[in-house]
Amino acid sequence: MPVELSPDDFDRLVTDALDALPDEVARLVHNVVVLVQPTAPPEDPDLLGIYDGVALTERAANHAGDLPDRILLFRDNLLAFCDSAEQVEEEVRITVVHEIAHHFGIDDARLDELGYA
C-alpha cells in the first residue's frame, strides 16, 4: 500500500534533498530545473525519476541558450515504492542524487557501485 503524503509535503522532501546537497556539488549544478510529476510516462511507468538533458560531460564547448535540463521525480511511484514516510524521505534523497549524478555524466553502473541505483 502506498504511503500517503500531500503534494506539498512531498515537495518539501524534494526541497530538503536539494538543500542537503554538499555546497561544492550544488555550485556546479547550472540551468537545471527539478519538477515533480504525479506519474511516470506511459512508456516507462516504473520510473522513480529521470534526467532529461545533456550531461556536462557530453556538452559541446558552445553549449548555450538551450532550455534548462530537467530532473523529473514521479511522486506516485516514489510513494508506492516505499513502506513508510521515512523511507519516502530517503528514497527522494537517493533519487535526487541519482538524477543529479546523470547531469554530471555518471552512468547507472557507477551509481550502482556507489549505492545510488
C-alpha positions as CSV (number, residue, x, y, z in Angstrom):
1,M,0.0,0.0,0.0
2,P,1.5,3.4,-1.0
3,V,2.5,5.9,1.6
4,E,0.1,8.8,1.8
5,L,1.7,12.2,1.6
6,S,0.3,15.5,0.4
7,P,1.8,17.1,-2.7
8,D,3.1,20.0,-0.6
9,D,4.7,17.6,1.9
10,F,6.3,15.7,-0.9
11,D,7.6,18.9,-2.5
12,R,9.2,19.8,0.9
13,L,11.1,16.5,0.8
14,V,12.4,17.3,-2.6
15,T,13.5,20.8,-1.4
16,D,15.1,19.2,1.6
17,A,17.0,16.8,-0.6
18,L,18.3,19.6,-2.8
19,D,19.2,21.7,0.2
20,A,21.2,18.8,1.6
21,L,23.5,18.6,-1.4
22,P,27.1,19.5,-0.5
23,D,27.8,23.1,-1.4
24,E,30.6,22.0,-3.8
25,V,28.1,19.9,-5.7
26,A,25.3,22.4,-5.7
27,R,27.6,25.2,-7.0
28,L,28.2,23.1,-10.1
29,V,24.5,22.4,-11.0
30,H,23.5,25.1,-13.5
31,N,20.5,25.5,-15.7
32,V,18.7,22.5,-14.2
33,V,15.1,22.6,-13.0
34,V,13.7,19.9,-10.7
35,L,10.0,19.1,-11.2
36,V,7.6,16.7,-9.5
37,Q,5.1,14.9,-11.7
38,P,2.3,12.8,-10.4
39,T,3.0,9.8,-12.7
40,A,5.8,8.4,-14.9
41,P,5.4,8.4,-18.6
42,P,3.3,5.5,-20.1
43,E,6.4,4.2,-22.0
44,D,8.3,3.7,-18.7
45,P,5.7,3.5,-16.0
46,D,8.0,2.2,-13.2
47,L,10.5,5.1,-13.2
48,L,11.1,6.9,-9.9
49,G,12.8,9.8,-11.6
50,I,14.6,10.8,-14.8
51,Y,17.2,13.3,-16.0
52,D,16.2,15.0,-19.2
53,G,19.1,16.9,-20.7
54,V,22.7,16.8,-21.9
55,A,25.2,15.7,-19.3
56,L,28.0,18.1,-18.6
57,T,30.5,15.5,-19.9
58,E,28.7,15.4,-23.3
59,R,28.2,19.1,-23.9
60,A,29.9,21.0,-26.7
61,A,32.1,24.0,-25.8
62,N,29.4,26.3,-27.4
63,H,26.5,24.7,-25.4
64,A,24.4,27.7,-24.5
65,G,21.0,29.2,-25.0
66,D,19.2,25.9,-24.6
67,L,16.2,25.3,-22.3
68,P,17.2,24.1,-18.8
69,D,17.9,20.4,-18.3
70,R,15.1,18.8,-16.2
71,I,15.0,16.3,-13.4
72,L,11.6,14.8,-13.1
73,L,10.5,13.0,-10.0
74,F,7.4,10.8,-10.1
75,R,5.5,11.2,-6.9
76,D,3.1,8.3,-7.2
77,N,5.8,5.8,-8.0
78,L,8.0,7.0,-5.1
79,L,5.1,6.8,-2.7
80,A,4.1,3.3,-4.0
81,F,7.8,2.1,-3.7
82,C,8.0,2.9,0.0
83,D,6.5,1.5,3.2
84,S,6.9,4.5,5.4
85,A,7.3,8.3,5.4
86,E,10.9,7.8,6.5
87,Q,11.6,5.6,3.5
88,V,10.0,8.1,1.2
89,E,12.3,10.8,2.5
90,E,15.3,8.5,2.0
91,E,14.2,7.4,-1.5
92,V,13.5,11.0,-2.6
93,R,17.1,11.9,-1.5
94,I,18.5,8.9,-3.3
95,T,16.6,9.7,-6.5
96,V,17.6,13.4,-6.4
97,V,21.2,12.5,-6.0
98,H,20.9,9.8,-8.7
99,E,19.5,12.2,-11.3
100,I,21.9,15.0,-10.5
101,A,24.7,12.5,-11.0
102,H,23.4,11.9,-14.5
103,H,23.7,15.7,-15.0
104,F,27.4,15.2,-14.2
105,G,27.7,12.3,-16.7
106,I,27.8,9.5,-14.1
107,D,26.1,6.4,-15.5
108,D,23.9,3.8,-13.8
109,A,26.7,1.2,-13.4
110,R,28.8,3.7,-11.4
111,L,25.8,4.8,-9.4
112,D,25.1,1.2,-8.6
113,E,28.7,0.9,-7.3
114,L,28.1,4.0,-5.1
115,G,24.8,2.7,-3.8
116,Y,22.6,5.2,-5.7
117,A,20.9,2.8,-8.2
